[in-house]
């Protein structure tokens, strides 16, 4: 079939991975076409995932601040803060993000096609357009950045008005008093925190022994403690047997015999790649059991001229990583290699308080028999945290006992996802510039949260003598 449009690169999906690939390619002179099947660009990151959930989280935080502020309490000022009201601020952010990202493509002459893409062969895709028409795009290279969606087992009736996943929970248009979150990964823990901050009773059901067990154990323990202190009931090592739908809520039956009756159920157990109906069988690409795509170090699939980036390739499934993966794939297409090896990606988990980490955990260093030491800075001892009232949390530095090389950074507390980047800049330096010496010889503004690095470094050095 003859092509209607020809490009050097066609990017399928306009989330962070697709945007990173498109911008990197077009900035270096390639002709780029972008396909998006949603009505607006931005992908699930902008419309159902990262942006709306974090905007809602901030709106909830502002509501909490308002309610707890002694000034407003003394004035008798009160307002009925509802979920629909809080969601309005999130929608404003989404609209701003769409407008901004649209301008990126317009300024750089990236052709945008609305519709679903299906591979005809390794050099062409057919688009099914919203109006029912069809068009064919050809290209030397393709980047699949179609993202992922919540995993929906057939045994769960998601059409019931009280059962949600992370894509639909933001459409909840009435207030609830209780919710069960099934799945205690990043999404489950984040939403459990948000709903509890709205004074909703929360059951957090975890199929594993611990929450987020890939994190440093001290951080896991701190998270569990603070969630429980807030009133979240964590149920570890539990699996669901069936879900009973009621007129006034949902009953989750667990294999242990427990029954959890709540107003709503949020299913947050796993995600699956958006690879269906893409004609991948026509180009020799086989998705795995979760519909994710397998790639090599350069993000090439089984078809070398077809790349895949972002959540559609699975772990780490972070917007930040997806953007860099997209840039790396385009860099490889351009024949450049400086972006291909992406490592040391910081985690950013927006629970209350936040979590962010980078590098090795204590468990990993112990298993590898690396001689390390630990430096702590508890936020309750920092003047800035005392001023803001956000004293829960800590910064933890892991470093080599002999060389003082920074090996791991683990932060739990307000603004952890921002604080981590100071340490990241040092950890990524070549030897011998990646050591604790930077933190003890640098003057930090006072009072700031940044001075936690000096406190933690001195605390760690004191353990050596």
ABEGO torsion letter per residue (X at the ends): XBBABBBABBBBEABAAAAAAAAAAAAAGBBBBBBBABABBGEAAAAABAAAAAAAAAAAAAAAAAAABAAAAAAGBBBBBBAAAAAAAAAAAAAAAAAAAAAAAAAAGBBBBBEBBBBABAABBBBBBAAGBBBBBBBABBBBBAEBBBBBBAABBAABAABBBAAAAAABABBBABBBBBEABAAAAAAAAAAAAAGBBBBBBBABABBGAABBAAAAAAAAAAAAAAGBBBBBGBBBABBBBBAAEBBBBBAAGBBBBBABBBBABEBBBBABGAGAAAAGBBBBAAGBBBBBAAGBBABAABBBBEAAAEOAGBAAAAAAAAAAAAAAAAGBAAAABBBGBBBBBBBOBBBBBBEBBAAAAAAAGBBBBBBBBBAAABAAAAAAGBABEBBBBBBBAAAGBBABBBBBEBGAAAAAAAAAAAAABBOAAABAAAAAABBBBOBBAAAAAAAAAAAAAAAAX
